[in-house]
């Protein structure tokens, strides 16, 4: 875990009628600006660490980076908080409609019309690869992801995301104050390192919104597991895109919201 992902602060704690000063850990929050071919594209508020991966994942999910082979260079300047990406070929619609945007850590991008258009261009139904999980495996995966969440245990202020193999082996985990950032860090790392996300299961700690569902679709993941609930639009999209959403995975229970044929009873 990156030491810069948390900071120590002295605070006042009230507990069971007593008041005392304590040292506590807080999640670090920092704005990061992504510059594409010399022009500012977006500013994300995120947890430091894996910043270049986050930028690659974000640009890929936005349709700016359509093929990782088009990424000529990427570099992060920690002093200025700038990520510089050189992309060999940028879609014309991005050039025409793109403008600098500020994205908060909590709720992802706003939804102007050109972003909906971008989603339509870059999202298509997932290809079925006969991935399936038992109910017990879904619960085990969520438990294992949470056990890897050291920064959350320290601060209580970050989201967790993880990729598992279809056999249930934990491959990769990332944490960030922004749920979208955590997913982008997974996606960007996978693109840069040849991880075939279409052969993985995506696990996530946050609410499954439509934007989270679209990120899962762009990663080509057939199954999305979450500790939290899903929204109605997310499930409508999941049905259309062929994604199994399993949510409210807590203790020994869960909800299967869409495409239940991939989840079965047994070992």
Buried (B, 14 or more C-beta within 10 A) or exposed (E): EEEEBBEEEEEEEEEEEEEEEEEBBBBBBBEBBBBBBEEEBBBBBBBBBBBBBBBBBBBBBBBBBBEBEEBEEBEBEEEEBBBBBBBEEBBEEBEEBBEEBEBBBEEBBEEEEBBEEBBEEBBEEBEEEEBBBBBEBBBBBBEBBBEBBBBBEBBEBBBBBBBBEBEBEBBBBBBBBBBBBBBBBBBBBBBBEEBEBBBBBBBBBBBBBBBBBBBBBBBBBBBBBBBBBBBEEBBEBBEEBBBBBBBBBEEEEBEBBBBEEBBEEEE
